[in-house]
Amino acid sequence: MENNHITILNIDLNAVDFNLNYFKSKLKTTTKILAVVKAFGYGSSSFEIAKHIASKVDYFAVAYLDEGIALRNAGIKTPILVLHPQKVNLQKMIDYNLEPTIYSVQLLKDIIEIAQTNEGLKNYPIHLKFNTGLNRLGFAKKDCLEISTLINNQDAVQITSIFSHIAASEDLNERAFTLQQINSFKNISSELIPTLKNKPFQHMLNTSGIINYAEEAQFDMVRLGIGLYGFGNATEKTNQLKNVFTLSSVISQIHTIEKGDSVGYNRSFMAQSTIKSATIPIGHADGISRQFGKGKGYVYINNKKAPILGNVCMDVIMVNVTDIDCNEGDEVFIYKNQQHMEDLAKNINSIPYELLTAISQRIKRIFTKF
Ligand SMILES: *Cc1c(COP(=O)(O)O)cnc(C)c1O
């Protein structure tokens, strides 16, 4: 590996193991684990994460076909659920042994028709997604009869699992709504499953679902995403998880800014007194949102907070180090840990999911494994 990289995203694979075991300890030993590795493993790198945990989970999930193909090309053999395919993707899904989420009667007809054109293909695994209140993707309960008629008249595909997704699993104020979603899913399951030749397994919970509804809706499998990467749905949960991501860089240059001088594009920071600024080689092209400008974001230098001065540039930020004892070349933490990221996200009305997945492919990933 070339060592030219100054700005580095360190991914701690041991922390991923810790987090996976943490969630396993909250579940029945028989519950299957699906690890969600969409969007490059929430910004880490789907292939490295997937390779590292392949033997410890039952399934992977990605959002789109290409993400699944990338995992297969990297040699991952674990079953892979593709959450959001379209008709044009279905033949390739079969070619790469990827398992489609089927979310409408039309798509079910499409997958049956395409599967039947594959000579000798029998019981190809598909997964049905039901909409129970998120109103994003999924069959309705009224589709059950048509689903079982279509399925029972062919043997090219088989329903391996049925699932649904909770709209507000992190929000206990929405507990009544969530219990209603769980109940709808149970009703759908009891209507559909007895009409089928095989018994599909069921799943509903994402990370915060595991935290809040493991009693009520564990079913046969859970879909663990952000928790693997170190984030719970509340500070006290996150604190029980290990930090996976550390985004670091160094100070390129330090300037003294005299009173009345400005910093950065559009002169959006004006010095009211003499200050000291540090220039860091990371910008909005690396995924540091422009929203973080004008002090909404901050980095850590020598354990002290240094707020961003003025606008975020494409490749650079300038931070205020007036009260920090530091030198050119010193290490800078752009994202130090989960608590730092949660605080930053809050400042710009975002969530850690968005910060993580925005970290651009220009940044070098390094994996720690002891
Ligand atoms: C992304 C996703 C998950 C994972 O959610 P987390 O909150 O990251 O655990 C689970 N299920 C579906 C359908 C998803 O799209």
The ligand as a Gaussian input file, in Angstrom:
#p B3LYP/6-31G(d) Opt

LIG

0 1
 C      -30.895000       0.020000       6.098000
 C      -31.884000      -0.989000       6.527000
 C      -31.716000      -1.713000       7.735000
 C      -30.628000      -1.399000       8.732000
 O      -31.056000      -0.337000       9.578000
 P      -30.159000       0.185000      10.789000
 O      -31.002000       1.225000      11.415000
 O      -28.906000       0.736000      10.210000
 O      -29.888000      -0.986000      11.680000
 C      -32.604000      -2.753000       7.996000
 N      -33.623000      -3.031000       7.157000
 C      -33.842000      -2.330000       6.017000
 C      -34.986000      -2.686000       5.144000
 C      -32.994000      -1.280000       5.666000
 O      -33.225000      -0.572000       4.552000

